[in-house]
Amino acid sequence: MSVKISPLAIVEDGAQLGVDVEIGPYAYVSAKAKIGDRTTIGQCARIDGDTTIGSDCRIFSHAVVGSIPQDLKFHGEDVQLIIGDRNTIREFTLLNPGTEGGGSVTKIGNDNLFMGYVHVAHDCIIGDRCIFANAATLAGHVEIGNGVVVGGMTPIHQFVKIGDLAMIAGASALSQDVPPYCLAEGNRAVLRGLNLTGLRRALSRDAINPLRVAYKELFERGKPLKETAEKLLETSESEEVKKMCRFVIETKRGIPYERNNE
């Protein structure tokens, strides 16, 4: 077991490299970087700043990982980017660390796919098993749950939260929070129903059926949203429904659904 570094790569003194790491020609790795076992860094990729990357990640050519935030308030403070295991980061993706005003860290979980030209801005928190299609863009302070899919060419406004197993369709523009298990689409994006394709891969029919009923009560009956969520939280025996209701109750940016006043 050994590290394979192209003679044309630049790896600064102090960088910590795990076993079987591979670094391609013209790649750059900063002195503060920590690279986990068996991670590969492609030709011309750049690993900047205080960046930690887990094991078995694949970083493709011309990705820029850990460069300073695109935030005018950033003044050179110590910040971090922390990336988990088995992530795939495709060509020309840009991942920024945190800022002092947002906790100083951007954190990405495990088993995520970032397709080409994706941008994850400062202070974002991303869970596990998410897919970001080509040119999806996350503004600062965005929080993404587990198993989320974001379609291509979709921008997400700062401070937005997206719950577990939600999907945002391609070419949408999202400016409000999307509850767990839901599908949002459009410019501006609004809820279109449950993310049934994703749910069928992850949950049983017995778990999905209560979500169908709860979705109709919350978003299709024209009832006061938070009052309905509080009632369902008290009466439902479904943990998934309770998770959705807590999200609705706690939202800061609101839920983008079409009100039915009939």
C-alpha positions as CSV (number, residue, x, y, z in Angstrom):
1,M,0.0,0.0,0.0
2,S,1.4,3.4,-1.0
3,V,0.6,6.9,-2.1
4,K,0.8,7.6,-5.9
5,I,1.6,11.2,-6.6
6,S,2.2,12.4,-10.1
7,P,5.6,14.2,-10.4
8,L,3.6,17.0,-12.0
9,A,1.3,17.5,-8.9
10,I,1.9,20.0,-6.1
11,V,1.4,18.6,-2.6
12,E,2.5,21.1,0.1
13,D,4.4,20.0,3.1
14,G,2.1,19.2,6.0
15,A,-0.7,17.6,3.9
16,Q,-1.9,14.4,5.5
17,L,-2.4,11.6,3.0
18,G,-4.0,8.2,3.8
19,V,-3.0,4.9,2.2
20,D,-3.4,4.3,-1.5
21,V,-4.3,7.9,-2.2
22,E,-3.7,8.8,-5.8
23,I,-3.0,12.4,-7.0
24,G,-3.0,13.2,-10.7
25,P,-0.9,15.5,-12.8
26,Y,-1.2,19.3,-12.1
27,A,-3.4,18.7,-9.1
28,Y,-2.8,20.8,-6.0
29,V,-3.1,19.8,-2.3
30,S,-2.7,22.4,0.4
31,A,-0.6,22.0,3.5
32,K,-3.7,21.8,5.8
33,A,-5.5,19.2,3.7
34,K,-6.3,15.7,5.1
35,I,-7.1,13.1,2.5
36,G,-8.5,9.7,3.5
37,D,-7.5,6.2,2.4
38,R,-8.0,5.3,-1.3
39,T,-9.3,8.7,-2.3
40,T,-8.3,9.8,-5.8
41,I,-7.7,13.3,-7.0
42,G,-7.8,13.9,-10.7
43,Q,-5.8,15.9,-13.1
44,C,-5.8,19.7,-12.4
45,A,-8.1,19.3,-9.3
46,R,-7.4,21.7,-6.4
47,I,-7.7,20.9,-2.7
48,D,-7.4,24.2,-0.8
49,G,-7.4,25.4,2.8
50,D,-8.3,23.4,5.9
51,T,-10.1,20.6,4.0
52,T,-10.8,17.1,5.3
53,I,-11.8,14.5,2.8
54,G,-12.8,11.0,3.9
55,S,-11.9,7.6,2.4
56,D,-12.8,6.2,-1.0
57,C,-13.8,9.6,-2.5
58,R,-13.3,10.3,-6.2
59,I,-12.5,13.9,-7.1
60,F,-12.4,14.5,-10.9
61,S,-10.4,16.9,-13.0
62,H,-10.7,20.6,-12.4
63,A,-12.9,20.3,-9.3
64,V,-12.0,23.1,-6.7
65,V,-12.5,21.9,-3.2
66,G,-12.0,24.2,-0.2
67,S,-11.2,27.5,-1.8
68,I,-12.2,30.6,0.3
69,P,-16.0,31.5,0.5
70,Q,-17.6,33.8,-2.0
71,D,-18.8,36.0,0.8
72,L,-17.7,39.6,1.1
73,K,-17.8,39.3,4.9
74,F,-15.1,36.7,4.9
75,H,-11.9,38.2,6.3
76,G,-9.4,35.3,6.3
77,E,-10.6,33.7,9.5
78,D,-9.9,30.0,10.2
79,V,-12.7,27.9,8.5
80,Q,-13.1,24.3,7.4
81,L,-14.6,22.1,4.8
82,I,-15.3,18.5,6.0
83,I,-16.3,15.8,3.5
84,G,-17.2,12.3,4.5
85,D,-16.5,8.9,2.8
86,R,-17.4,7.6,-0.7
87,N,-18.3,10.9,-2.2
88,T,-18.0,11.5,-6.0
89,I,-17.2,15.0,-7.0
90,R,-17.3,15.5,-10.8
91,E,-15.6,18.0,-13.1
92,F,-15.6,21.7,-12.3
93,T,-17.5,21.4,-9.1
94,L,-16.8,24.1,-6.5
95,L,-17.2,23.4,-2.7
96,N,-16.5,26.2,-0.3
97,P,-15.7,26.1,3.5
98,G,-17.7,27.9,6.1
99,T,-17.5,31.5,7.5
100,E,-17.3,32.8,11.0
101,G,-20.9,34.0,10.9
102,G,-22.2,30.6,9.9
103,G,-20.2,28.3,12.3
104,S,-17.0,28.3,10.3
105,V,-17.6,24.9,8.7
106,T,-19.3,23.4,5.6
107,K,-20.0,19.8,6.2
108,I,-20.8,17.0,3.7
109,G,-21.8,13.5,4.7
110,N,-21.2,10.1,3.0
111,D,-22.1,8.6,-0.4
112,N,-23.1,11.8,-2.2
113,L,-22.8,12.5,-5.9
114,F,-22.0,16.0,-7.1
115,M,-22.2,16.1,-10.9
116,G,-20.4,18.6,-13.1
117,Y,-20.4,22.3,-12.3
118,V,-22.2,21.9,-9.0
119,H,-21.6,24.7,-6.4
120,V,-21.9,24.3,-2.7
121,A,-21.4,27.6,-1.0
122,H,-20.2,28.5,2.5
123,D,-21.8,27.0,5.7
124,C,-23.9,24.4,4.0
125,I,-24.7,21.2,5.8
126,I,-25.4,18.1,3.5
127,G,-26.4,14.7,4.7
128,D,-25.8,11.2,3.2
129,R,-26.7,9.7,-0.2
130,C,-27.7,12.9,-1.9
131,I,-27.5,13.5,-5.7
132,F,-26.9,17.0,-7.1
133,A,-27.3,17.0,-10.9
134,N,-25.2,19.1,-13.2
135,A,-25.0,22.8,-12.4
136,A,-27.2,22.6,-9.2
137,T,-26.2,25.6,-7.0
138,L,-26.5,25.9,-3.3
139,A,-26.2,29.4,-1.7
140,G,-24.8,29.9,1.8
141,H,-26.2,28.3,4.9
142,V,-28.4,25.7,3.0
143,E,-29.2,22.5,4.9
144,I,-29.9,19.3,3.0
145,G,-31.1,16.0,4.7
146,N,-30.4,12.4,3.6
147,G,-31.4,10.9,0.3
148,V,-32.2,14.3,-1.3
149,V,-32.1,14.7,-5.1
150,V,-31.6,18.2,-6.7
151,G,-32.1,18.4,-10.4
152,G,-29.8,20.1,-12.9
153,M,-29.7,23.9,-13.3
154,T,-31.5,24.4,-10.0
155,P,-30.5,27.2,-7.7
156,I,-31.3,27.0,-4.0
157,H,-31.7,30.3,-2.0
158,Q,-29.6,30.9,1.1
159,F,-30.8,29.5,4.5
160,V,-33.2,27.1,2.7
161,K,-33.7,23.7,4.4
162,I,-34.7,20.5,2.5
163,G,-35.8,17.4,4.4
164,D,-34.9,13.7,4.0
165,L,-35.9,12.0,0.7
166,A,-37.2,15.2,-0.9
167,M,-36.6,15.9,-4.6
168,I,-36.3,19.3,-6.3
169,A,-36.9,19.0,-10.0
170,G,-34.5,20.2,-12.6
171,A,-34.5,23.9,-13.8
172,S,-36.5,24.9,-10.7
173,A,-35.6,27.9,-8.4
174,L,-36.2,27.2,-4.7
175,S,-36.5,30.0,-2.2
176,Q,-38.4,28.2,0.7
177,D,-38.1,25.1,2.7
178,V,-39.2,21.7,1.4
179,P,-40.4,19.1,3.9
180,P,-39.2,15.6,4.1
181,Y,-40.5,13.1,1.4
182,C,-41.9,15.9,-0.8
183,L,-41.4,16.8,-4.5
184,A,-41.0,20.5,-5.5
185,E,-40.9,21.9,-9.0
186,G,-41.1,25.1,-10.9
187,N,-39.8,28.7,-10.9
188,R,-40.5,29.6,-8.2
189,A,-40.6,26.0,-7.0
190,V,-43.8,24.8,-5.2
191,L,-44.8,21.4,-3.8
192,R,-46.2,19.0,-6.4
193,G,-46.8,16.0,-4.1
194,L,-44.8,13.3,-2.5
195,N,-41.5,12.1,-3.9
196,L,-43.1,8.7,-4.5
197,T,-40.2,7.4,-6.7
198,G,-37.7,8.0,-3.9
199,L,-40.1,6.8,-1.2
200,R,-40.7,3.5,-2.9
201,R,-37.0,2.9,-2.9
202,A,-36.6,3.6,0.8
203,L,-39.9,2.9,2.6
204,S,-42.5,0.2,2.7
205,R,-46.1,0.7,1.4
206,D,-47.3,0.7,5.0
207,A,-45.0,3.7,5.8
208,I,-45.9,5.6,2.6
209,N,-49.7,5.4,3.0
210,P,-49.9,7.6,6.1
211,L,-47.7,10.1,4.4
212,R,-50.2,10.3,1.5
213,V,-53.0,11.1,4.0
214,A,-50.9,13.6,5.9
215,Y,-49.8,15.4,2.7
216,K,-53.4,15.9,1.7
217,E,-54.3,17.2,5.2
218,L,-51.4,19.6,5.3
219,F,-51.2,21.0,1.7
220,E,-54.5,20.2,-0.1
221,R,-57.3,20.9,2.3
222,G,-56.9,24.6,2.7
223,K,-56.5,24.3,6.5
224,P,-54.1,26.5,8.6
225,L,-50.8,24.8,8.0
226,K,-49.1,24.9,11.3
227,E,-52.3,24.1,13.3
228,T,-52.8,21.1,11.1
229,A,-49.2,20.0,11.5
230,E,-49.5,20.3,15.3
231,K,-52.7,18.2,15.3
232,L,-51.1,15.5,13.2
233,L,-48.0,15.5,15.3
234,E,-50.2,14.7,18.3
235,T,-52.4,12.1,16.7
236,S,-50.3,10.2,14.1
237,E,-48.6,7.0,14.9
238,S,-46.2,7.3,11.9
239,E,-42.7,8.5,12.6
240,E,-42.4,9.7,9.0
241,V,-45.5,11.8,9.4
242,K,-44.2,13.2,12.7
243,K,-41.0,14.1,11.0
244,M,-42.8,16.0,8.3
245,C,-45.0,17.8,10.8
246,R,-42.0,18.9,13.0
247,F,-40.4,20.3,9.9
248,V,-43.5,22.3,9.0
249,I,-43.8,23.7,12.5
250,E,-40.1,24.7,12.7
251,T,-39.7,26.2,9.2
252,K,-38.3,29.7,9.1
253,R,-38.6,30.5,5.4
254,G,-42.1,28.9,5.0
255,I,-43.3,26.1,2.8
256,P,-43.9,26.7,-0.9
257,Y,-47.3,25.2,-1.6
258,E,-50.3,26.5,-3.5
259,R,-53.1,27.6,-1.0
260,N,-56.5,26.2,-1.6
261,N,-59.1,28.5,-0.1
262,E,-62.2,26.6,-1.2
